[in-house]
Amino acid sequence: MEAVSTQERHVRWLDRGVVSRADVGGKGASLSQLAALGAPVPPAFALTTDAYRAFAAAHGVPARATDVDDNDLTALRARMLAAPVPGDVAAMIAEGHGTLRARAAREVALAVRSSATAEDSAEFSFAGLHDTILDVRTPAALDAAIKRCWASLWSDRAVAYRRTGGLATDEAAIAVVIQQLVHSDVSFIVFTRDPVGNCPGHLVIDASWGLGEAVVSGLVVPDHIIVGPEDEIAEYTVGDKQVMVIPGASPGDGAREVAVPRVLRTAPALSEARVREIAALARSLSLRLGYDADLEGGIQDGRLYLFQARPITTLGASL
């Protein structure tokens, strides 16, 4: 068997073939699938679960939820945030960051997303339990964001979720997806099957202004669009979109919430043509992925991008 290089153990590029969930977690694996299918995904690499294990071993981080008391979780996270990244892992992070900057041919802002091995699977979603940090622009900020993602594996909610889901005795590991940030004018989530109404052939899109964090975190009432079997708009409910998340004005600011201009608050975020484009792409990808999908994406300067895909986990209860 051919030996795996140190770089491959710690870093995997997500547009160079499909990568396993065990190596790059749910988000990373789905991004590599999307890229392999030719979907419009921004450049990204994943810091692998082996990179996390190297950090955890260096600093005595427990392996299982059963190995730590709830009362010790806060101190554990603080210790992880203060600990240095092992030298070989840090070197791979710096190299990956440099490659992203070279590919962008300019200063690059990053989205740094946690990607746990059980996350975004058909059985477990872990939605909102692990950290995402947007608009990361400096090496120091990237180092801090990665450690935040690693430490979020040991948040009170994440540990409780693993215990409730029967994963308490499983070895816990987490990857980190480091992706070029798209400065979205509009962000959307599309469900290729209606997770609430369960209308055959219909899909659902939620959309709002700015970065997707406003939609994902429930900061805004987004536009809610139901799309029929022929990609026609069956219903378009315009949300009162009062806030949006945008990149900071300068490095170090981070993403921030601002008020949406009054004239845009109740204006549709998506045109009919754009709805049809998103619907057609989502249906095609869902078919090739082999599951009913929840896809997150954005539009910058008229170009559509996808940031992640996962199975819709609520369908089983509604059928």
Secondary structure, 3 states (H helix, E strand, C coil): CCCCCHHHHHEEECCCCCCCHHHHHHHHHHHHHHHHCCCCCCCEEEECHHHHHHHHHHCCCCCCHHHCCHHHHHHHHHHHHHCCCCHHHHHHHHHHHHHHHHHHCCCCCEEEEEEECCCCCCCCCCCCCCCEEEEECCHHHHHHHHHHHHHHCCCHHHHHHHHHCCCCCCCCCEEEEEEECCCCCEEEEEECCCCCCCCCCCEEEEEEECCCHHHHCCCCCCEEEEECCCCCEEEEECCCCCEEEECCCCCCCCCEEEECCHHHHCCCCCCHHHHHHHHHHHHHHHHHHCCCEEEEEEEECCEEEEEEEEECCCHHHHC
